[in-house]
Structures are given as C-alpha cells and as structure tokens.
C-alpha cells in the first residue's frame, strides 16, 4: 500500500511539472508534519472549502516552525497531497529520489546493507550510520529490527535531515544529526559501531576544511573524523576505494597514521561492480578499532543468490603486515601469493619505479580532433604482442609546441592504463612525431635500469600481477600514473640486466621465425585439403 502511495505522490508532482527531487522530498516532510500535528490535535480535515482553508493555514504555521519555506501551490494541490500523508513511506521516498540519479551519491545495494546489519548483533549498544541516505534501501529494516540499540543517523543535507527526523520521530532509540562527516564533527557521543560509505574521489581545498586533516581527500577526511568517535571497544566499518590501499603521498601518510594510532582489524575486497551504476571503481570493506590486535584478517567477499559471503580469508600477524607499505589485500589473497612473498622476501635489491623513471599519461584526444595531420596518435589498438604497429594510427593537426610533452622517444615503455587488457611495449626509434593517447602510461627510464629489462619485468606474470594490484577500476582497467610509480622493480646489476634482455630478445626472434615456418606449412596443408574437397582427391 505504501509503495503505491509513494508512486501516486511522485506522479502528482510530475503531472504538475515538478522534477526537483529535493523539493519534492521537502514537500513530503511538510505534508507528514502537518498531518501528525492535526492528528495529535484531534482535528479531521474535510474536503470542503472551509476544511481546505484550515488545512492550508495550519500547513503555513508548521512550515514556518520548521523552516520549510513557501509551498509551491494552492489549497487544492496541498489537499490532494495531504490525503496521501497517512500511508506515505518517507524512507522509501528518500531511496526513490536517489536510485535513478547520477549525482554522485552512491547507494548501497540491499545485500551489502544486510551484510553490514549483521554487525549490529552481539555487544553493540550504540551505532552511528554516517550519511544515512546511502543506506536508504535497508535503513527502515535496520532500525525496526534493533529497537534495543541506540542509533544515530547523520546527513549533511538539511532536507534529508528533516525527512529522517520526521520518518523516525516516534522511535525513542533513534537520533538524527544534520552533520557533515567532511568537517570537524560536533557530535560528542562515542559509539560501539560506525558504518560509513564515504564519497569516493572528492577533494576539498584547504579553505574548505577549517580543521587540519592529513589529506584533502573525502575518503580519508571521513575516516579521520569518524575513527575518533568510536569508543575503546568500538569499530569503524567503512567502504574504501582501492586507491586508499596503495596511493602514495598524503594517502600513504594517512595509512601510516592509522597503523600508528589505531588498528586495521580486517580488509575485504568487495565484489566487482557492487556500486554500479553509480560507480565502477574497485572497493574494499575495512574495519578499524582503537585497541591493537595481534593479527589482521585479509579476505574477499563474493555474492551468491543476492547474499554476501566470505570466499577466501587469511590471517596475518599485525607485526608482519605493518612491514608493508600498502594495504593491497589482493596481493596476499592471490593464487600467486607465494611468488609475491618470495619476491618481497628475496635479497634482490628493489627500487620504486618512480625513482628510476619519469612517468606520465598520454594526451586526451577527442574523436572530433582526429583528422589528417603530421602528429600520429598511439592507442591501445596499435600495440600487439609487445610491439608498436604504425599502420592505421590516427593523426591530428596540431602545433608541435602543444604536444611536445607527450611526444614519444625511442625506448619509452608503453603501458595500457585503461580498457580490459594489460599491454606492454617498447617504443622503437622513428622519424615520425608520435604521441601517446590518454589510454597509455609512458615510462621513460632515467637511470640504473635498461628499458628492455624493465619491459620484460612488467610483462612477466609477477609484473602483470603487481601492475593489476594498482587498478582502481573493476572490469574496466583504470591505473593512475602516480600509483604505478609505487611499483617495486628488482634492481639487478646492469650487466645482468643486459644478459637477460639479450636472451629474451634472441629467444623471441627464434620463436617468431619458427612460428612463421609452422604457419606457412599449415597454410599449405590447409589449402591442399580445401582443394581436395572440390576435386575429391583426383
């Protein structure tokens, strides 16, 4: 019944040309608050002119008291909406308002909310659900099934604050706070459990954040704020983007701050595409606490029949985990984990890629920019089997000074950073002016490493695994040049590098030569067979 009422509510506004969903939510609050006031006063409203006038004047009084502003319609319009008030599902309206939007607000799917809600059992007496609108799909169920738990809902949107306040007005265990988790928190309470899905990929300027945070990234600001509001036995459980597990600079400083002052208890990789269609980035579910633990749980979570469950879990001593520079749980869970650990534990000297090479992304070229010209564009399709194919390259007509920083040089290493297939190639010497597209990361070696040797490492099974561990996307690859600079490369003596590169090149030449002979022989045999089909072998 309430679903049908909500649908009728939306339709009334759409018929009248209203499509501002925030305004429509505000009207829902206005209607419900007016209805409750009149019910509490024992006043029934008739559909007479006098009844509608009394209703309209009451509504204006309630609107003034709650800062709801001017109602955008007449008495008949408000009466039509008022008749729906008793069955209106406010939390359902909140979910409806976001589920088909692409405004940047990520909604948690039902099965993730169910998984998170199971954490409320046990010794949990107080919970904060940050930015509660993101869990609108299961918010009502969480509150209805946990009447004994004190629950605080936060939102930085005033309209949503009013709606949640109205929706849970009769619940003694629920408080609603109009509070941003990206500003200094004014909430004084500490909690047994905090659940959060912070905004991914946002960034504030120093002027926008009066408090001094470790980074200006939305995800880390939220975590830095929220972790200070858990009590001594409490936990912060948050969805975090992949970049937070490996990015350098201030994000690395944030990871260090967490491990020095708090505890990372567990980190699970979430299913690919869990937040589609809102975002396709790779995400993890991380749990933090104040009390240090002897071990950390690393795992992956899959879905089966719309339920989330652990698919693989390992436990690692916290002291061992702290030795690593990042939180890339996927490396430890990989079937090639032993090879990775052998590489990390080996006595071979290792250097970060950024210390031995300049790394940059190619130029963004729009389809409309492609035209006959002297500047060639190298894209993913121009790389095959580790080689650059100059045939069928697109061109643009542009001044050289505008593309000079993207111009490729001989022995530049090319690494695809978008798409579905990871490719590596070495750019050959050429008289053409060629630039890389934005789908390519260019690695220009400065010292200590031969380009041929580095290419071999990057296309090796271990190198490919390490490159993929820096992927920010899920099904579609998305690798940032700054992130890939954190990749560790084995630094062998130059003479050894040269020996390996020559052996690889000689072996590749022999392989191609033999393959060509085999392919010609097979083509001849195949042609003979096809001919016999026509002649019967005569």
N, C-alpha and C positions, 0 to 999 in steps of 0.2 A: 504493500500500500504506500509506504513512504517513498519507494523508488518512483512509483507512478506520480506521486505528489511532486517530487523534485523535478520530474520531467515536465509536468504541467507548469511548474514555476518558471523553468528556463524558457519554455515556449511563449509564455505571456510576455516576457521581456523581448524575445527575438521578434515576435509579431509586431511589437511597437518600435522596433529598430534599435533596441539597446544591445550592444555587444561588448561593453566594458565589463569584464567578469568581476573585477574588483568592486565596481559599483554595484553589481547585482548581488554579490556577497554582502555588501553593506546594507542593501535593502532587505535581505533575508534576516539580518540581525535586527533591523528596525521593526520588521513585522513580528518576529518572535518576542521581542522585548515588549512591544505594545500588547500583544496577545496575553502574555503572562501577567502584565500589570492589571489588565481588565479582568482576567480570571481570578486573580488574587483579591480584587476589589468586588468580586461577585457581580460584575456587570456583563450582561449579554447584549450583543450588538445585533440590531435588526437591519434589514436591507432597505429601510425607509430613508427618506432624505434626512430626517432628524437623527436617525441612528448613524448614518454615514458621516454626518457633520460632527457628532460627538466623537466618533472614532478618529476622524481626521484631526480634531483639536487635541485629543489625547496623544496621538502619534507625534504631533509637533512638540508637545511637552516632553515626551520620552526622548525624542531626537535631540532637543536642547540639552537635556541632562546627560546624554551620552556622547555628545559631540558628533552626531551623525549627519549634521548638515541638512540641506534642503531636500525634501522629497521631490523627485522629478516627475510629478504627475498630479492628477486631480483626485477628488474624493472617490469617484467610481473605480479608478485604477487601483487605489490603495485598498478599497474594499475587496476587489477581486483577489488581490494578493493575500489579504487577511484571512479569507476563507480557507486558505491552504496552511495556515500557520500551525494548527494542531498536529498535523502529520508531517511537517517539514523536517527532513533529516539534515541538520546543519553540517555535520562532518561529511556526509555524503555529497552535499553541495560543494564543500571545500575540495574533495577529491575530484569531482567532476570538473571543477574550474581549472585544475592543473593537468589532468590526464591527457588532454589533447593539445596542450600548449607546448611551444618550443622556446620558452622564455628563459631557459637556463636553470629552472627549478627541477631537480632530479627527484622523481618519486620512487620510493622503494616498492618492489613487487610484493604481492601477498606472501609468497613463500619465504622471502627474506624477513619480512616482519614476523611471521610465525616462528622462524628460527631465532630471531632476537628475543621474542617474547618469552621463549622458554628459559631465558636467563633470569627472569624475574622470580623463579622459584627458589626455595632454599632460605638463606638468611637475609634476603633482600627486604628491607623495610621502607626504603626511600629511593625514588628513581627520578631522574631528570631525562626528559625526551627533548633534545635540542632541535629547534626548527621543526616543530611537531607536524607542520603541514606536509613534510616529506614522507611521513608515515601515515598519511590520511587513510590509506586503503585498509589499515587494520587498527587504527587508533581507538575506535569505539570498542572493539573486541578486547584490546589490552586493558582498557580501563574497567570494562564491565566484568572481566574475569579476575581482577585483582583489587577487590574492594578494601582489602586489609593493608594495602601498600599506599604510602603517601607518594603521589605522582605530581611532578611539576612539569608543565609544558611551556616551552619558550617559543617565541616568534618575534622577528623584528618588524613585522608588518602590522600596522595598527588595525586594519580591517580584519585580518586573520585573528588577532588578539581578541577583538570584540566578539568574533564568531565563536572562537573556542570558549571564551568566558561564558557566552550565552548557552553553548551546547552542554557544558558541564557545570552549570550553575547549581544544580541540585546535588552534585557529588561532593560530599564532605572531604573526601581524600584527594581532591584534585585542585591544584593551583595553576593559574596561567600568568605568565610574566611576559610583558612586552619588552624584550631584551635581545640585543644583538650579541651573538657569540663571537663577533669580529671586532668588538670594542671591549674595553675593560668591563668585566662582569660586576653588576651591582647586586647580584643575588648573594645573600650572606650564608645560606644553608650549604652544608656539605651532604653528599649523597653516597648511598651504597652502590649505586649503579647509574652511569650516564650513558645514554645511547645517542650517537651522532652520525649524520651523513653530511659532512661539511661541503660547501661549494667547491667544486673542482676547478682548478685553473684560474681562479681570480687573483687579483693583486691590488693592493692598496698603496697609495703614496704615503710618505712619512707624515704629510699634513693631514691625511685622512684617519690616521691612527694615533691619537694623543698618547697612548701608552707605548712604551718602547718594547716591541716584540723582537724575537730573534730573526724572523723573516717578515716579509710583507705579503707572503702567500696566504690565501684564505684558509687553506687546509691546516697549515701549521699554527696560524693565529688561533683558530678554533681549538685545536688540541692543546695549545699552551694555556689558553683560558680555562678550558673545561677540566683538564687534569688537576688543576689547583682547587677544584670544587668536589673532588672525591674525598671521602673520609679515610681513616687509617686502614680500614679493611675493604675499601671500596674499589670499584673497577670502572674504567672508561673504555667502552667498546665503540670503535669508530670504523667507518669505511674510509679507506685512504687510497689515493691514486698511486699507480705504480711508480711515478717519478719520485714520490716521497721516500721510497725504499732505496733509491740509488743516486739521486741527483747530488751534485757537488755544491760547493759554496755554502751559502747560508742554510740550505736544507740539510747539508751534512752537519753543520754546526747544531741544528735542531736535533738531529738524531743523537748526536753526542750528548747534548743537554738532557735528553730523555734518559739515556742509559746511565748518566752520572747522578741524576736526581730522582729518578723514578725507575720503574721496572717495565720492560716489554715482556708480557707473560706469554703471548701467543700471536701468531700471524698466519692467516689462512688466505690462500688465493681463492677468489670468488669466481663463479662460472663466467665464461666469456659472454659478453653481451647482456649481462644481468640488468643493466640500466638502459638498454635500448627501449624506445627510440630517442631517449634524452641525450645519451652519450654512449660512445663505443669504447671508451678508454678502459684499460685493464685496471682492476681494483683488488684490494685486499681488505680483509676484516682483521683488525688489530685490537688486542686487549692490553690495557696498561693498568698499573696499580702503583701504590706508594711503597708497599713492602717488597723488598727484593726477593726474588725467587731463585732457587738453586738451578733451575732448568727453564728452558723456553720450549714451547710447543710450536712446531712448524708443520703446516698441513695444507691440504687443498679440499675444497668443498665442491661437490657436484650436485646435480638435481636429478631426481627420478620421480615421475608422477607428481610433478609440481611440489616436491618436498626437497629441502636441502639436507644433505648428509655428508659427513666426512668421508672422503675417498682414499686419502692417504695421510698418515700422521707419523712424524718422527719427533723425538725429544732430544734436545741438545743441552749440554751443560751451559749455563749462562756465561760462565767464565770463558768458555771456548767461543761462544757466539760474539762476545764483546771484542774478540780479536779481529773480527772482520770490519771492513769499512762501510758496509751497507747492510740492508735487511732483505736482500733478494732471496726470499724463501724458495722460489722456484729452482734455484741452483742446487739447493740441498735435497729437494724432492725429485730432481731429475733422475731418470734411469741411468744417466751418465754421471751420477753424483760421485762415484768412486774416482773416475777420471779427473773430475774437477778438483776433488780434495787432494788427489795425488799431485796435480799441477800446483795447487796452492802450497802444499807441504814440501814440494821439491826444493832442492838447494839452488835451483837456477835463479839467477838474478832477474827481477821483474821491474818494469817501469810502466808508468801510466802513459797511455797513448798521447795525451795532451802535452807531455813533457818532451816528446821527440818529434812532434809533427804539428803543423798548422791544420786546423780542421774547420771546414765551413760548408754550408749548404749552398747548392746551386741557385740560380736565378729563377724566380717565378715568371713564367711566360704564358700569357693568355692565348687562347685559340685565335682570337682576333689579331694578335701580334704576329702570327706566323704568316710569312709572305716571302717572296723571292728576295734574297739578300746575301751578303757576304759572311754573316755570322751564323755558324752551324750550332744546333741545339742537340746535346746528347741527352737522350731519355732512357728510361728503363729498357724499352724495346730495342735499343741499339747496343745492348750488352748480351752476348750469348756465349756460354761456355768459357767465361773468363776473358773474352776478347771484345774489343770495340768494333762494331760494324759501322763503317762510314756511309754505306748505301742507305738511301731513304731517310737520312737525317733531315729534320725540319730546319728552316732557316728564318732569320729575322733581318730586318733592315734597321740597323741601329748604329749610333756613333760609338766608336771603339772606346772612348773615354768612359762611357756609361756602363760598359760591360767588362772593363779591364780586370776588375777584382774577381770576376767569375771565370776568367779565361783559363783554360786548362793547359798544363805544361806536361812535357814528357815525363813519365814515371809517376804521375799523380795516381793515387789509388782511388778507385771509384767504388762506393758502397751504396747500394739502394737503401733508402730510408722510408719509403712508402710502398704501398702495393701489397702483394701476397707472397712474393718470392724474394728471398735474400740473394743478391748477386754481388760478386766482387770482380773487379777487372783492373788491369794496369793500362793507363792511357799511353799510347805509343807516340813517338815523335811525329809531327805532321806540320806541313806549311799552312794548313787551314787554321782559321780562327774558330775555335770551338769553345763553347761554354756549357756547363752542366745545368740541367734543369733543377727545379726545386725538389725533385724526387730523388736526387743524388746527393750524397755527402762526399766531399772531396777531402782526401787525406794527403797532405803534402809533407813528406818526411824532411826533417831538418838535419838530423844528425843521429849517429850511433846505430841506425838500423838501415839496411838495404831495402828499398821499396819492394823488390822481388820477394825477399824473405818475409816481409810484413804481409804481403798479399797471400802467400802460402799459409801463414798462420791464420789470417782472417777467414779463409775458405776451408780450413781444416774443420773436422767435426767439433773439436773443442772450441775453436774460434767462432764458429757459427753459433754454438750454444751460448757462448758469452755475449755475442752481439745480440742475440734474441732476448737475453735477460734484461737488456736495456729498452725493450719495446714498451711503449706507452699504450699502444692500441691492443686490440684482441685479435679478431680475424684479419683485420687490415693493419699492416705494419705501420708504425709511426715511431721513428727513432730521432732523437734530438742530438745535434752535433755536440752540444756541451756534455750530454750524458755519455756519449760514446768515448769522449776523452778520458773517462774514468776507467776504461777497459785496461786491464793489465796485460802486458806483452812480455814474453820471455826474451831477455836480452842476452843472446849468445855472442861470443866473440865474432868480430866481422869476418874473420877467415872461415869460421864455422858456418856463418850465415851464407857466405858466398858458395861454399861447398854444397849446402843443402839446396840453394836456389839453382845451381847448375845441374845437380842431379835431378831435380824436379823438371827443369826445362828439357833436359835430354830425354827423360822418360816420357814426357808429354809429346815430344816430337816423334819418338818411336811409336807410341800409341796411335797417334793420328795417321802416321804412314801405314801401319799395319791395318788400321781400321779402313783406310781408303782402299787397300788391296782387297780386303774381305768384302767391302761394299760393292766393288766393281765385279768381283767374282759372283756374288749373289745376284746382282742385277742381270748378269749374263745368263745365269741358270734360270732365273725367273722368266726372262724373255723367251728362252727356249721352251719352257713349259707352256707359256701362253700361246706360242705358235703351234705347239702340238695339239692344243685344244681345238685349233682351227683345222688342222690337216689330218688329225687322227694318228699322227706319228709317221705318216708316209713320207 
